[in-house]
Amino acid sequence: MTIKSFITMCVCAFCTIGVANAYNIEARFETRHYGVYQVILGKGEVYGISLKQIIAKDISSRKKFQATAAVYPYGSAALNGTIKEPTVGIITTENYDGSASVTVNLNDKAKNSSYVGIYLNFKQLSKIADNRTVNSLASELAQMPLVLEGVPVDVVSRDFRGNLYYTAATRAVILDFNVIDSLYYDKKKLESVTDKCTVNILSLPDRHTNESPLYIAGHGAVNDIICDR
């Protein structure tokens, strides 16, 4: 094989890869250690196992402790749309110890934007906020959209405008969550939540303090209500 034909073959291979992986990726929320990325597939691009692995490698190369890629079909409004905007899947990566091994989760069951954020349960968030050696991580998380599970509703309240709030509090963190919407529950059900319930939510950041306890004010959607505690 001549050098010229070898170069031609390499260029063609590169072009093929470029066409096959035509997705567009954009950082929508990003701090030093966390990232939430929007991926919109190219026209005709198939979201199969090979492409999932390529996208997972793409976001893991950004070397975040945790990262989420929300993958949308071609032509989607993506994160410029509402929580109803359909996804084709969510990819998350985790690597807190900086090792070469990255934990990757491929979630094809998350079918809309109400599952786009950094995935944590409330106990994990509280533990991070309580650890002063990683206090900067808690401050970073407070700036990110959070998909939180197991949030204990300690107080249900309304502000002077009548907006509904669920508040969860530990010695390390106070989460003040403004209930805006839900794809799964009507207004009556959202208002019936009591301090015997836990909720799974998408919380978008409004404001926070870096003092102890960490205070996070957010707004968003309720994905699950569990009232058996």
N, C-alpha and C positions, 0 to 999 in steps of 0.2 A: 504493500500500500504506500502510495506517495504521501509526502507531507501535506500537499495541497488537498488530496482526497480525505486525509485524516482530519484536517481542519474543517473541511466542508461537512464531514460527518458529525463533528462535535457541535458545530453551529446548528445543524438541523436537529440534533438531539436537544439542544437548548431550546430551540423554537418549539419543539414538540412539548417539552415540559411546561413552557410558558403558556401554551394553549390549553394544556390539560388542567393546569392549576391557575385558573383565571380569576380566582376570588379576590375581593378587595378587603383588606383588614385595616381597621382604624381604632386607635386607642380612644375610648370615650371617657374613661375615668382611670387615672394612673397616678400612683405615688411611687416612692422608691421601692417599696416591697410588695405592692399590690397593683393589679391591673384588671380592668374590665374592657374587653375588646369586642367590637362589632365586626362580623364577617358577613359579607354579601357575596353569594356565589355568582360566578360568571354565567353567561347565557349558555344553557345546555350542560352546565357542569353537574356531574353526578356526585351526590354526597354519600359515597360508599366508604368502606373501611380504609382504603388507601388514602383517600382525601382526608378522612378524619385523622389519620396518623400524621399526615403532612401538616395539618393545621395545629395539632397538638405539639408537634416539634417546633412549629413557628412560634407559638406563644411560650413554650418552655424555654426557648432560646433567649427570651427577654429576662430570664433569671429572677423572677418574682417568687416570693414566698408562696403566694397564692395568686392564680390568675384564672379568669373566666372568659371564654369566647362564646358569644351568642351567634349562632350561624343562621342566616336568613336566606330565603330563596332569591333568585335573580329578580330585580325590579322592586324588591321590598322597601317599604319606608323604614324598616328596621327600628333602631332606637329613636328615630325622629317621629315614630308613630305612637300609638297608645299601648297599654299593657295587653291589648287583644291581638297585637301584631303577631302573626304566626312565625314560629321558628321551625327549622328542620332538626335542630338539636342544640345541646349545650355541651361544651367541652371545658373541663376544669383541670388545672394542674396544681400540684402542691409540692413544695420542696423547701422546708424550713431549715434544714441542716446544711444546705449548700452542697450536698453530695451529687454525684453523677446520676444517681437514681431519682427519677421524678415520678410521683404518683399521678396517674392520668385517669380521669373518669369521663366516659362517654355516655351522655344521658340523652337518649332519643325520645324519652317520655315527656320531657319539658317542652311543651308545644306552643308556648307564647312568652311574651316579654315579662310576665309577672315572675319569671324564674331567672332573671338576669341580674347577677350580682356576685359578691363574694359569699361563698357558702360557709356558714358557721351555725352551731347551735348556741343558745344563749349562755350556757355554762362555759363554753369555750371563750366567748366574748368577755364574760366576767373574769375568767381566769387570766386572760391576757391583760385586762385592765388592772387587775390586782397585782400583777408582777411588775414592780417598779423598774426592773432591769430591762424590760421590753416596753416601757411606757410609751415610747414613740410609735410602736406598732398600734397601740390602741388609738392614738391620735390619728394615725393614717386610716385605720378602719372607719373612724367616725366621718371621714370624708368620702367614703365609698358607698355605692348601693349595696345593701346587705340582704341576702336571702337567709333569714334567721328562722331556725326551728326551735320549738320548745320554749317560747317566750311566755313566762308566767304573767298573767294579767293581775297586777296588785291593786290597781285603781282604774276605774272607768269614769271619765269626766267629760265635761264640755267647756269650751271657752265662751267668752261673752258673745261670740257670733253664732254659737250653737254647734261648732265643729266638734266631732267625736274624737276622743283620745283614749288610748290604752297606755298605761304607765307600768313599767316593770323596773324594780329596784333591788339592788344588792348593795353591800358595803362598797363595792368596787365600781359599779356602773348604774346609771339611771337612764333608761330609755323612755323617751316621751314620744309616742307614736301617734301621729294624726291619721286617722282612718279615712282614706279618700274613696276607695273603691274595692270591689272584689268581683272576680269573674265567676265565683262559685256560691256566693251568699247574697241575699237581698238585704235591703236597709234594715228591715225588722230583725233579721238574724244578727246582723252586726251590732245592733243596739241592745240585743238581749245578752251579750257577753257579760259575765260577772267575774269576780275575783276567784272563782273556782275553776276558771278556764285557762288553758294555754293556747297560744296561737302560733301559726307559722306565717311569716309575713315577708313581703318585699318592702324594705325601708330605704327611701331615697334621702340623702343628707340635706338637712336644712342648716343646722348650726351645732356647735359643740364647744365644750370647755376642756382644757387640759388638766384641770385640777382633779383632786381625788375627793369623792368619786367622780369618774368620768361621766359627763352629762352629754347625751346625744339626743337631739331633737330631729325627728325625721317624719316623712309622710309617705304613704304608699298604699299597697294592696294587701288584703288578707287572703291567704291561700288555703289555710285550714284552721278550723276551730275545734278544740278538743276540750270538753267540759266534764272531766271525770276525776279531777285532782281534789 
